[in-house]
Amino acid sequence: PRLDYSCGSRWQGQLSVCDDLPSVARLLLPLQARCGALLAGSDSGWLESLAAMSAAELETQSSELTRMVTGRLNELDRAVPPVRKPSEILGEVVFKQFKGHGTFLGTVIEFDQQTGFRLQYDDGDTEDVSWNDLRTMMMPRGTGEAMPPAPK
């Protein structure tokens, strides 16, 4: 999980509304250009072709192109260093609303690369959550407001 949206919330919002692979490719091309040095040796010709593909062309190659786009998103994600290290988040206090049960106070007690962040709630229960989920429960430093939800 990424520990901040280094691409920015605007970019994440744009990605969340992309409804086809060419739209995602058109969004990735400028980001990839900005991260060029971090992705040295990565071929982008296929991404440029994808950005211009018609629906009919996509139909025959959609599963392979989806795999390739997912791979490029992962490469970009790994290329951009996180703003906060997981160790900096340990001990942070979070609030989570459980439908029908109310709001519970929790503390980030550990991080695992595979399972994400482990929370321990004030009632003793624990839960593993992703960065996206954790982000919605955290309070920004220096304010009393919850962080906005992570883009989908």
C-alpha positions in Angstrom: 0.0 0.0 0.0 1.2 3.5 -0.7 1.5 5.8 2.2 0.3 8.9 0.4 -1.0 9.8 -3.0 2.2 11.1 -4.5 0.4 11.6 -7.8 -2.1 13.9 -6.0 -5.7 13.6 -5.2 -6.8 15.3 -8.5 -5.0 12.5 -10.5 -6.5 9.8 -8.3 -9.9 11.3 -8.8 -9.4 11.3 -12.6 -8.3 7.7 -12.5 -11.3 6.7 -10.5 -13.7 7.9 -13.2 -11.8 6.3 -16.1 -14.3 3.8 -17.6 -12.1 2.2 -20.2 -8.5 1.3 -20.9 -7.8 4.0 -23.4 -8.9 6.6 -20.8 -6.5 5.1 -18.3 -3.7 5.1 -20.9 -4.3 8.8 -21.7 -4.1 9.6 -18.0 -0.9 7.4 -17.5 1.1 9.0 -20.3 1.7 12.4 -18.7 2.4 10.8 -15.3 4.8 8.4 -16.9 6.6 11.3 -18.6 7.0 13.0 -15.2 8.4 9.8 -13.7 10.6 9.1 -16.8 13.9 8.9 -14.9 12.3 6.5 -12.3 11.1 4.2 -15.1 14.3 4.1 -17.1 14.1 1.4 -19.8 10.3 1.0 -19.7 8.7 0.8 -23.1 5.7 3.2 -23.5 4.9 2.6 -27.2 2.1 0.2 -26.3 0.6 2.7 -24.0 0.5 5.4 -26.7 -1.2 2.8 -29.0 -3.7 1.9 -26.3 -4.6 5.5 -25.8 -5.7 5.7 -29.4 -7.5 2.3 -29.7 -11.1 2.0 -30.7 -13.6 -0.3 -28.8 -13.4 -2.9 -31.5 -9.6 -3.0 -31.4 -9.8 -3.4 -27.6 -12.2 -6.3 -27.7 -9.6 -8.7 -29.0 -6.8 -7.7 -26.6 -8.6 -6.5 -23.5 -7.3 -9.1 -21.0 -3.6 -8.7 -22.1 -3.9 -4.9 -22.1 -5.5 -4.9 -18.7 -2.6 -6.9 -17.4 -0.1 -4.5 -18.9 -1.9 -1.4 -17.6 -2.1 -2.9 -14.1 1.6 -3.7 -14.3 2.5 -0.2 -15.4 0.4 1.3 -12.5 2.3 -1.0 -10.1 5.6 0.1 -11.7 4.7 3.8 -11.2 3.5 3.1 -7.7 6.8 1.5 -6.8 8.8 4.2 -8.5 7.3 7.1 -6.4 8.6 6.9 -2.9 6.0 7.1 -0.1 5.6 10.4 1.7 5.3 8.7 5.1 7.0 5.4 6.2 4.8 2.8 7.8 6.9 3.1 11.0 5.8 6.8 11.2 2.1 5.8 11.3 2.5 3.3 14.2 0.8 4.7 17.3 -1.6 7.0 15.3 -5.1 7.1 16.7 -8.0 6.5 14.3 -11.8 6.5 14.5 -14.0 4.0 12.7 -17.8 4.0 12.4 -19.3 0.5 12.6 -22.9 0.5 11.4 -25.2 -0.4 14.3 -22.4 -0.3 16.8 -21.2 3.3 16.9 -17.7 4.9 16.6 -14.7 3.2 18.0 -11.3 4.6 18.8 -8.3 2.5 17.6 -4.6 2.6 17.5 -2.2 1.5 14.6 -0.1 -1.1 16.3 1.8 -2.8 13.5 2.4 -2.9 9.7 2.9 -5.9 7.5 3.7 -5.5 3.8 1.2 -8.3 2.9 -1.7 -7.5 5.3 -1.4 -3.8 5.8 -1.9 -2.0 9.0 -3.2 -3.7 12.2 -5.5 -1.6 14.3 -6.4 -2.4 17.9 -9.7 -0.8 19.0 -10.5 0.4 22.5 -12.8 -2.6 23.0 -9.8 -5.0 22.4 -10.8 -6.1 18.9 -8.2 -5.9 16.1 -8.5 -5.5 12.4 -6.1 -5.4 9.4 -6.7 -2.6 7.0 -5.2 -1.2 3.8 -3.7 2.3 3.5 -6.8 3.4 1.6 -9.1 2.3 4.5 -6.7 3.6 7.2 -6.6 7.0 5.5 -10.3 7.4 5.8 -10.1 6.8 9.6 -7.1 9.1 10.4 -7.2 12.7 11.5 -4.9 15.1 9.7 -2.2 16.4 11.9 -3.1 19.7 13.5 -6.8 19.6 12.7 -9.9 18.1 14.2 -11.2 16.9 10.8 -11.1 13.4 9.4 -9.1 12.9 6.2 -11.1 12.7 3.0 -11.8 9.2 1.7 -9.1 7.7 -0.5 -10.1 7.8 -4.2 -11.6 4.6 -5.6 
